[in-house]
Amino acid sequence: MLTAVRVALVHDWLTGRRGGERVLEQLAAMHPQADLYTLVHVPGSTFDAIERLRIRASPLSRLPGAARHYRKLLPLMPRAIERFRLEGYDLVVSTSHAFAKGVRVAPGTPHLCYCFTPIRYVWDQADAYLGRGLRRALAAPLVAYLRRWDVRTSAPDRVTRVVAISHGVAQRVRRCWNRSADVIHPGVDTERIRPRSGAPEDFYLLVGGFVPYKREDVALRAFASLDRPLLVAGDGPTRAPLEAAAPAGVRFLGRVSDAELADLYARCRALVYPQDEDFGIVAVEAQAAGRPVIAFGRGGASETVVPLDDPGGRAPTGLWFEPQTPEALARAVRRFEKEEAAFDAAAIRRHAEGFSNARFRRAMAAAIAATAASQHPFP
């Protein structure tokens, strides 16, 4: 870990306890004296280690309704992040899935961007967020502007080094930004989440973020045909209509505490994971509890979930399904039940330990030190 340096951390927004905030929590523990810059901060909404930092929020955070409707402020965010002037720092580390990496840093200050993804709202997930037809046509000028801004602010004169959360994101960084990126998978709290003794209970678990790309709808429609119990933890913008249309046998739990979620992981028969994630901490957390994951076989799950019939001969930790449809997921659940005996909780747990927080901190400390010592941008 770097010592005797003044560090600035930059994060898109602080409004909850999602995967990005779990990464930031680890960086806050590594740099407890850092200043933290963000677009919107809802005090008390995130982890204690983050809240203890000196947090400097943009003026957007003071707008009426910003705490709940910050996503509607997207057109204002590029200007807001660039209004920060990060001077007097030895190092800047941004954790960015949208705008954080666009912060201006003083000339010569090393800036490492830990990239969750280039802006998903305007690249790969534009259709999911903006729809098609008239709405998409009206949004076309904004999408074009944000794409240009995203590319410009990822250039080597703004970002010294890019580290991606997965190989899939590294490929996206190359395609969107024409930058190379190292890969360091996020850490998972494998000490907090552990298996329990005895057989699992007879329910499947879905942990929802309830934004379009999470595809909770795929799981709900699959379980409408399966007649199996499904518990749904989490909250978000699309929860209400999905809950209203949910089939019998599906129970929504809303937001749960970390302890309650760890207990759900340990008790479930398997985690249902229908989304294409950039990495997907939830899938690794379930494996830390020794439980298999029934995952859409693209994105982060293809790097974190070992499927049945793995070509490398590794012990399976779940199974993949394709395409991303309710029918394919339902078939995967039925296959899982036929081959459930092939999954060993201890082997699944050992696999998850390879994504520990300790491993993440070691890898990030090395990347940060190399960036700070470099006199030239990384390609």
Secondary structure, DSSP 4 states (H G I P E B T S, - for coil): ---S--EEEEEEEESS-SHHHHHHHHHHHH-TT-EEEEEEE-TTSS-HHHHTSEEEE-GGGGSTTHHHHGGGGGGGHHHHHHH-EE-S-SEEEEEESSSGGG-EE-TT--EEEEES-S-TTTTTTHHHHH-STHHHHHHHHHHHHHHHHHHHTTSTTT-SEEEESSHHHHHHHHHHH----EE-PPPB-TTT----SSPPPS-EEEE---SGGG-HHHHHHHHHHHT--EEEE---TTHHHHHHTPPTTEEEEES--HHHHHHHHHHSSEEEE-S--SS-HHHHHHHHTT--EEEESSTTHHHH-PBTT-TT-PPP-EEEE-SSSHHHHHHHHHHHHHSGGG--HHHHHHHHHTTBHHHHHHHHHHHHHHHHH-SS---
